[in-house]
Amino acid sequence: GMGGRSTATMLYGHVETAAQRVDHLEKLRALQEETGGFTGFVPFAFEPSQTRLAELGKIRRASALEELRVIAASRIILDNFDHITAYWISTGLPLAQVALSYGADDLHGTIEEEKIFHMAGARTPLGQTRSDLEQAIREAGREPVQRNTFYEPLPALR
């Protein structure tokens, strides 16, 4: 490989089965075992609202319970990954807070104006302030830590 490190992701909730999700996670786990190249894992629920699949009534967005199951399964299967992210832009901040008790240890971070998920039809806020995220993390019974891309803590929050 090229020796770089990055996060691994999984888009789920479109046409795959639960067994295929588990297979994907097991392949990521094996690749991490072999390379150690992943800093963390970020699952994303498919946003179907602007798609033909949704128009045809063949697909609905993942439920909150399904999103929590994916986070929990990720934490169990990806036991060699240091970090599992509940991506608040996809889940919404309230569900991301709950996900911190289902195996997630990261919410991603502040974003001024997210475009990709919102162009796809996401209804979550375009961004969050640092203080909003800190408050949400504390409400979930956790201690917020500001980090860089490699999950290294930055100087203490003020």
Secondary structure, DSSP 8 states (H G I E B T S, - for coil): -----EEEEEEESSS--HHHHHHHHHHHHHHHHHH--EEEEEEEE---TTSHHHHTT------HHHHHHHHHHHHHHTTT-S-BB--HHHH-HHHHHHHTTTT--B-----S---HHHHTT--S-S---HHHHHHHHHHTT-----B-TTS-B-S---
